[in-house]
Amino acid sequence: ELLVKNVIPKHLDCISAKLVEMGVYIEDRGDAVLVRRSGPLQKTNVKTMPYPGFPTDMQAPMTVVALRCHGQSMIHETVFENRFMHVAELCRLGGRIRVENNVALVEGGYPLQGAAVTSTDLRGGAALMLAGLLAQGETLLSDPHGHIARGYENLPGMLRELGADIEEATEDGWSSANG
């Protein structure tokens, strides 16, 4: 269960609707949302669109969520070309993902295993950090260009506050020992 504060829930409608479709309970609390998994996650289809559609910036994290679903989810990227650079690294963790043009077919329900992965961009790097937390064993995430630190202030620290087993290993990498 997670309470996300200082948000405008209406601005999250397209994301919330997709998560609810997948089996997540979401409650609007004025300037906050309560998020709780209410059962097994269900496969989904996502198509990125300009606002108010599903944001392309959430495509990489949603790919990680789709890895936790049972069955095949489809992530259709319509906003930016070449936005699936994180997929090869997710596959290094054991993700079963096939990219065909601007569509990623994600076979969910299989366990991820820790591995060494590299961030190639901001959003993909954050998604790899999340996937590393889901993986069994240790994941070493290298971010040689500093994308994650420049885009998210203290993401490892915020994840630790939520109970993540994560530590900064070097100047450009984080280590996650989960599972």
PASEBA-1860 file (N, C-alpha, C; in nm, 3 decimals):
! residues 179
1> ELLVKNVI> 0.085/-0.118/0.000/0.000/0.000/0.000/0.089/0.123/0.000 ~ 0.051/0.220/-0.080/0.133/0.340/-0.094/0.041/0.461/-0.107 ~ 0.068/0.566/-0.030/-0.005/0.691/-0.041/0.086/0.791/-0.111 ~ 0.045/0.835/-0.229/0.123/0.931/-0.307/0.061/1.068/-0.283 ~ 0.137/1.158/-0.221/0.086/1.289/-0.182/0.126/1.396/-0.283 ~ 0.059/1.509/-0.271/0.089/1.628/-0.350/0.077/1.603/-0.500 ~ -0.032/1.539/-0.540/-0.060/1.515/-0.681/-0.200/1.565/-0.713 ~ -0.225/1.581/-0.839/-0.358/1.613/-0.887/-0.411/1.484/-0.950
9> PKHLDCIS> -0.492/1.409/-0.878/-0.536/1.277/-0.927/-0.595/1.281/-1.067 ~ -0.664/1.388/-1.103/-0.724/1.398/-1.237/-0.615/1.390/-1.345 ~ -0.497/1.443/-1.318/-0.388/1.438/-1.415/-0.333/1.297/-1.433 ~ -0.365/1.208/-1.341/-0.316/1.070/-1.346/-0.421/0.974/-1.399 ~ -0.535/1.026/-1.444/-0.648/0.940/-1.482/-0.611/0.829/-1.580 ~ -0.535/0.861/-1.685/-0.504/0.758/-1.784/-0.414/0.648/-1.725 ~ -0.324/0.685/-1.636/-0.238/0.587/-1.571/-0.320/0.507/-1.470 ~ -0.398/0.577/-1.390/-0.481/0.510/-1.289/-0.578/0.412/-1.354
17> AKLVEMGV> -0.641/0.452/-1.463/-0.737/0.364/-1.531/-0.669/0.236/-1.578 ~ -0.549/0.248/-1.631/-0.476/0.130/-1.679/-0.438/0.040/-1.561 ~ -0.394/0.099/-1.451/-0.357/0.019/-1.333/-0.479/-0.050/-1.274 ~ -0.592/0.019/-1.270/-0.716/-0.043/-1.220/-0.754/-0.161/-1.309 ~ -0.743/-0.144/-1.440/-0.770/-0.252/-1.535/-0.680/-0.373/-1.508 ~ -0.560/-0.348/-1.458/-0.464/-0.454/-1.431/-0.486/-0.520/-1.294 ~ -0.573/-0.462/-1.213/-0.601/-0.522/-1.083/-0.548/-0.446/-0.964 ~ -0.517/-0.319/-0.982/-0.466/-0.236/-0.874/-0.581/-0.150/-0.821
25> YIEDRGDA> -0.591/-0.139/-0.689/-0.691/-0.054/-0.626/-0.633/0.086/-0.614 ~ -0.706/0.186/-0.661/-0.661/0.324/-0.652/-0.776/0.408/-0.598 ~ -0.745/0.486/-0.496/-0.845/0.572/-0.432/-0.801/0.717/-0.438 ~ -0.885/0.803/-0.492/-0.861/0.946/-0.499/-0.884/1.005/-0.359 ~ -0.784/1.074/-0.307/-0.795/1.135/-0.175/-0.767/1.285/-0.182 ~ -0.826/1.351/-0.280/-0.810/1.496/-0.294/-0.679/1.533/-0.359 ~ -0.576/1.558/-0.278/-0.444/1.591/-0.334/-0.347/1.473/-0.318 ~ -0.405/1.352/-0.308/-0.325/1.231/-0.294/-0.400/1.114/-0.355
33> VLVRRSGP> -0.329/1.006/-0.381/-0.391/0.882/-0.425/-0.335/0.767/-0.341 ~ -0.424/0.678/-0.302/-0.386/0.557/-0.232/-0.380/0.446/-0.336 ~ -0.268/0.374/-0.339/-0.248/0.268/-0.437/-0.224/0.138/-0.361 ~ -0.298/0.033/-0.400/-0.285/-0.096/-0.333/-0.311/-0.206/-0.435 ~ -0.226/-0.304/-0.437/-0.251/-0.420/-0.523/-0.363/-0.500/-0.460 ~ -0.464/-0.531/-0.539/-0.581/-0.599/-0.483/-0.590/-0.745/-0.527 ~ -0.494/-0.795/-0.598/-0.494/-0.934/-0.643/-0.388/-0.952/-0.749 ~ -0.390/-1.067/-0.817/-0.292/-1.089/-0.924/-0.307/-0.984/-1.034
41> LQKTNVKT> -0.196/-0.941/-1.087/-0.200/-0.842/-1.195/-0.240/-0.907/-1.326 ~ -0.328/-0.840/-1.398/-0.380/-0.889/-1.525/-0.307/-0.824/-1.642 ~ -0.290/-0.898/-1.749/-0.225/-0.844/-1.870/-0.304/-0.725/-1.922 ~ -0.236/-0.644/-2.002/-0.300/-0.523/-2.053/-0.241/-0.485/-2.188 ~ -0.305/-0.393/-2.252/-0.253/-0.330/-2.374/-0.244/-0.181/-2.347 ~ -0.130/-0.123/-2.382/-0.106/0.019/-2.360/-0.067/0.083/-2.491 ~ -0.123/0.199/-2.518/-0.084/0.276/-2.636/-0.051/0.416/-2.588 ~ 0.075/0.457/-2.608/0.114/0.591/-2.565/0.052/0.695/-2.657
49> MPYPGFPT> 0.017/0.807/-2.598/-0.047/0.917/-2.671/-0.008/1.049/-2.604 ~ -0.021/1.159/-2.675/-0.003/1.289/-2.608/-0.110/1.307/-2.499 ~ -0.082/1.394/-2.402/-0.177/1.422/-2.295/-0.311/1.462/-2.356 ~ -0.420/1.409/-2.307/-0.442/1.336/-2.184/-0.432/1.184/-2.197 ~ -0.372/1.136/-2.306/-0.354/0.992/-2.324/-0.245/0.937/-2.235 ~ -0.217/0.807/-2.250/-0.114/0.743/-2.168/0.022/0.802/-2.203 ~ 0.094/0.853/-2.103/0.220/0.924/-2.132/0.334/0.832/-2.173 ~ 0.405/0.873/-2.276/0.521/0.798/-2.322/0.626/0.786/-2.211
57> DMQAPMTV> 0.631/0.884/-2.121/0.727/0.879/-2.010/0.699/0.764/-1.914 ~ 0.579/0.709/-1.917/0.544/0.596/-1.829/0.556/0.462/-1.900 ~ 0.594/0.465/-2.027/0.601/0.341/-2.104/0.703/0.243/-2.047 ~ 0.824/0.289/-2.014/0.927/0.199/-1.961/0.887/0.140/-1.826 ~ 0.840/0.220/-1.729/0.795/0.159/-1.603/0.676/0.065/-1.623 ~ 0.587/0.096/-1.716/0.472/0.008/-1.740/0.518/-0.125/-1.800 ~ 0.626/-0.123/-1.875/0.682/-0.248/-1.928/0.725/-0.337/-1.812 ~ 0.784/-0.278/-1.709/0.824/-0.355/-1.590/0.701/-0.411/-1.520
65> VALRCHGQ> 0.597/-0.330/-1.506/0.473/-0.378/-1.444/0.416/-0.494/-1.526 ~ 0.421/-0.482/-1.658/0.368/-0.589/-1.745/0.445/-0.720/-1.724 ~ 0.572/-0.711/-1.686/0.650/-0.833/-1.658/0.594/-0.908/-1.537 ~ 0.521/-0.839/-1.451/0.461/-0.900/-1.331/0.321/-0.957/-1.358 ~ 0.264/-0.926/-1.473/0.129/-0.973/-1.508/0.137/-1.115/-1.563 ~ 0.026/-1.186/-1.558/0.020/-1.319/-1.618/-0.036/-1.303/-1.759 ~ 0.037/-1.355/-1.857/-0.006/-1.346/-1.995/0.072/-1.241/-2.071 ~ 0.032/-1.221/-2.196/0.104/-1.129/-2.283/0.038/-0.991/-2.286
73> SMIHETVF> 0.116/-0.891/-2.251/0.074/-0.752/-2.260/0.139/-0.691/-2.384 ~ 0.074/-0.589/-2.438/0.127/-0.519/-2.554/0.145/-0.372/-2.519 ~ 0.265/-0.321/-2.544/0.297/-0.180/-2.521/0.325/-0.119/-2.658 ~ 0.238/-0.029/-2.700/0.248/0.034/-2.833/0.296/0.178/-2.814 ~ 0.416/0.206/-2.862/0.476/0.340/-2.850/0.444/0.420/-2.978 ~ 0.369/0.528/-2.963/0.330/0.608/-3.080/0.391/0.748/-3.079 ~ 0.459/0.785/-2.970/0.506/0.923/-2.957/0.650/0.938/-3.003 ~ 0.740/0.851/-2.958/0.882/0.860/-2.992/0.931/0.731/-3.054
81> ENRFMHVA> 1.014/0.745/-3.155/1.080/0.628/-3.212/1.194/0.586/-3.119 ~ 1.232/0.461/-3.126/1.348/0.409/-3.054/1.336/0.429/-2.902 ~ 1.215/0.415/-2.849/1.194/0.434/-2.705/1.198/0.302/-2.629 ~ 1.240/0.195/-2.695/1.245/0.064/-2.630/1.389/0.019/-2.602 ~ 1.481/0.115/-2.587/1.621/0.079/-2.566/1.641/0.004/-2.435 ~ 1.554/0.021/-2.338/1.564/-0.047/-2.210/1.527/-0.195/-2.219 ~ 1.458/-0.235/-2.325/1.408/-0.372/-2.335/1.521/-0.475/-2.336 ~ 1.628/-0.447/-2.409/1.740/-0.543/-2.414/1.796/-0.566/-2.273
89> ELCRLGGR> 1.802/-0.461/-2.193/1.853/-0.474/-2.057/1.753/-0.548/-1.968 ~ 1.624/-0.526/-1.988/1.523/-0.602/-1.913/1.533/-0.750/-1.946 ~ 1.564/-0.780/-2.070/1.581/-0.920/-2.111/1.703/-0.982/-2.044 ~ 1.806/-0.903/-2.015/1.923/-0.954/-1.942/1.884/-0.998/-1.801 ~ 1.775/-0.940/-1.748/1.724/-0.978/-1.616/1.628/-1.096/-1.626 ~ 1.606/-1.144/-1.747/1.515/-1.257/-1.767/1.379/-1.220/-1.821 ~ 1.359/-1.092/-1.852/1.232/-1.049/-1.910/1.212/-1.113/-2.046 ~ 1.091/-1.152/-2.073/1.056/-1.211/-2.202/0.979/-1.107/-2.281
97> IRVENNVA> 1.054/-1.032/-2.361/0.998/-0.920/-2.436/1.048/-0.927/-2.579 ~ 0.957/-0.910/-2.672/0.991/-0.906/-2.814/0.941/-0.773/-2.869 ~ 1.028/-0.700/-2.938/0.991/-0.572/-2.998/0.975/-0.590/-3.147 ~ 0.862/-0.547/-3.197/0.834/-0.549/-3.340/0.793/-0.407/-3.379 ~ 0.884/-0.340/-3.451/0.863/-0.200/-3.489/0.841/-0.116/-3.364 ~ 0.724/-0.059/-3.345/0.699/0.027/-3.230/0.608/-0.040/-3.127 ~ 0.610/-0.172/-3.122/0.528/-0.250/-3.027/0.618/-0.348/-2.951 ~ 0.603/-0.348/-2.819/0.671/-0.446/-2.735/0.568/-0.547/-2.687
105> LVEGGYPL> 0.594/-0.674/-2.711/0.510/-0.783/-2.662/0.578/-0.839/-2.539 ~ 0.512/-0.826/-2.425/0.571/-0.859/-2.295/0.502/-0.983/-2.240 ~ 0.578/-1.091/-2.225/0.527/-1.213/-2.163/0.552/-1.203/-2.014 ~ 0.447/-1.182/-1.939/0.462/-1.164/-1.795/0.447/-1.293/-1.718 ~ 0.474/-1.284/-1.589/0.455/-1.397/-1.500/0.578/-1.483/-1.480 ~ 0.691/-1.445/-1.535/0.815/-1.521/-1.518/0.907/-1.444/-1.423 ~ 0.979/-1.516/-1.338/1.066/-1.446/-1.242/1.184/-1.379/-1.312 ~ 1.225/-1.267/-1.256/1.345/-1.198/-1.303/1.462/-1.239/-1.215
113> QGAAVTST> 1.581/-1.241/-1.273/1.704/-1.276/-1.202/1.799/-1.157/-1.206 ~ 1.866/-1.133/-1.096/1.962/-1.023/-1.091/2.070/-1.039/-1.196 ~ 2.118/-0.927/-1.245/2.223/-0.925/-1.348/2.283/-0.784/-1.351 ~ 2.390/-0.769/-1.425/2.447/-0.636/-1.449/2.377/-0.577/-1.570 ~ 2.319/-0.457/-1.553/2.249/-0.389/-1.661/2.296/-0.244/-1.668 ~ 2.271/-0.182/-1.783/2.316/-0.044/-1.804/2.201/0.043/-1.850 ~ 2.191/0.159/-1.788/2.091/0.258/-1.825/2.135/0.330/-1.952 ~ 2.044/0.340/-2.047/2.075/0.412/-2.171/2.001/0.545/-2.178
121> DLRGGAAL> 1.903/0.565/-2.089/1.828/0.690/-2.088/1.759/0.705/-1.953 ~ 1.701/0.819/-1.928/1.641/0.852/-1.799/1.529/0.756/-1.759 ~ 1.426/0.746/-1.839/1.309/0.666/-1.802/1.340/0.516/-1.803 ~ 1.418/0.473/-1.901/1.459/0.334/-1.905/1.544/0.298/-1.784 ~ 1.629/0.390/-1.741/1.712/0.367/-1.624/1.629/0.350/-1.498 ~ 1.529/0.434/-1.482/1.440/0.420/-1.366/1.365/0.288/-1.371 ~ 1.323/0.248/-1.490/1.254/0.120/-1.506/1.346/0.004/-1.472 ~ 1.473/0.013/-1.512/1.569/-0.092/-1.478/1.592/-0.099/-1.328
129> MLAGLLAQ> 1.591/0.016/-1.262/1.606/0.016/-1.117/1.488/-0.058/-1.052 ~ 1.368/-0.032/-1.100/1.250/-0.102/-1.047/1.257/-0.251/-1.077 ~ 1.296/-0.286/-1.198/1.306/-0.428/-1.234/1.410/-0.498/-1.148 ~ 1.520/-0.430/-1.119/1.623/-0.487/-1.033/1.570/-0.518/-0.894 ~ 1.479/-0.434/-0.846/1.418/-0.459/-0.716/1.324/-0.578/-0.718 ~ 1.267/-0.607/-0.834/1.178/-0.723/-0.848/1.255/-0.853/-0.869 ~ 1.379/-0.841/-0.915/1.458/-0.959/-0.949/1.507/-1.032/-0.825 ~ 1.522/-1.163/-0.838/1.584/-1.243/-0.733/1.735/-1.226/-0.743
137> GETLLSDP> 1.802/-1.208/-0.631/1.946/-1.189/-0.633/1.983/-1.044/-0.652 ~ 2.109/-1.021/-0.675/2.160/-0.885/-0.685/2.161/-0.835/-0.829 ~ 2.118/-0.712/-0.845/2.125/-0.644/-0.974/2.219/-0.525/-0.959 ~ 2.311/-0.512/-1.052/2.400/-0.396/-1.054/2.361/-0.312/-1.174 ~ 2.313/-0.192/-1.146/2.269/-0.100/-1.250/2.375/0.007/-1.268 ~ 2.432/0.012/-1.386/2.530/0.114/-1.421/2.459/0.226/-1.497 ~ 2.490/0.348/-1.460/2.433/0.466/-1.525/2.547/0.559/-1.565 ~ 2.625/0.519/-1.667/2.748/0.590/-1.699/2.731/0.737/-1.737
145> HGHIARGY> 2.614/0.775/-1.785/2.592/0.914/-1.825/2.513/0.992/-1.720 ~ 2.483/0.930/-1.607/2.415/1.000/-1.498/2.271/1.037/-1.526 ~ 2.204/0.966/-1.617/2.066/0.999/-1.653/1.973/0.998/-1.531 ~ 1.982/0.893/-1.452/1.888/0.875/-1.341/1.905/0.986/-1.237 ~ 2.028/1.012/-1.197/2.053/1.114/-1.094/2.012/1.252/-1.143 ~ 2.030/1.281/-1.272/1.990/1.412/-1.325/1.838/1.425/-1.336 ~ 1.770/1.314/-1.359/1.626/1.322/-1.381/1.540/1.300/-1.258 ~ 1.595/1.228/-1.161/1.519/1.195/-1.040/1.606/1.226/-0.919
153> ENLPGMLR> 1.566/1.323/-0.841/1.645/1.358/-0.724/1.634/1.249/-0.619 ~ 1.745/1.184/-0.589/1.756/1.083/-0.485/1.657/0.968/-0.501 ~ 1.643/0.915/-0.621/1.553/0.802/-0.643/1.590/0.682/-0.555 ~ 1.717/0.644/-0.543/1.748/0.532/-0.453/1.703/0.558/-0.310 ~ 1.722/0.680/-0.261/1.680/0.714/-0.124/1.529/0.705/-0.107 ~ 1.455/0.754/-0.206/1.309/0.746/-0.197/1.263/0.600/-0.199 ~ 1.327/0.518/-0.281/1.291/0.376/-0.285/1.327/0.306/-0.154 ~ 1.439/0.346/-0.092/1.475/0.290/0.039/1.367/0.325/0.143
161> ELGADIEE> 1.314/0.447/0.136/1.208/0.488/0.229/1.085/0.400/0.214 ~ 1.067/0.342/0.097/0.953/0.252/0.073/0.987/0.107/0.106 ~ 1.110/0.084/0.154/1.149/-0.051/0.195/1.239/-0.123/0.097 ~ 1.286/-0.057/-0.006/1.373/-0.121/-0.105/1.511/-0.147/-0.045 ~ 1.568/-0.260/-0.083/1.705/-0.296/-0.045/1.794/-0.249/-0.159 ~ 1.841/-0.126/-0.148/1.918/-0.064/-0.257/2.029/0.021/-0.197 ~ 2.143/0.016/-0.260/2.254/0.099/-0.214/2.332/0.151/-0.333 ~ 2.390/0.268/-0.313/2.475/0.324/-0.417/2.610/0.254/-0.407
169> ATEDGWSS> 2.649/0.190/-0.517/2.772/0.111/-0.516/2.892/0.191/-0.564 ~ 2.871/0.276/-0.663/2.979/0.356/-0.719/2.921/0.490/-0.760 ~ 3.003/0.571/-0.820/2.956/0.700/-0.866/2.847/0.687/-0.973 ~ 2.854/0.583/-1.055/2.758/0.572/-1.166/2.674/0.444/-1.160 ~ 2.662/0.383/-1.044/2.583/0.260/-1.038/2.513/0.240/-0.907 ~ 2.408/0.161/-0.908/2.337/0.125/-0.786/2.329/-0.025/-0.780 ~ 2.327/-0.075/-0.661/2.315/-0.218/-0.641/2.187/-0.246/-0.567 ~ 2.114/-0.345/-0.614/1.991/-0.386/-0.548/2.003/-0.532/-0.512
177> ANG> 1.987/-0.563/-0.384/1.988/-0.702/-0.341/1.850/-0.732/-0.288 ~ 1.767/-0.784/-0.371/1.629/-0.818/-0.332/1.610/-0.966/-0.352 ~ 1.517/-1.027/-0.279/1.489/-1.168/-0.298/1.591/-1.245/-0.227
END
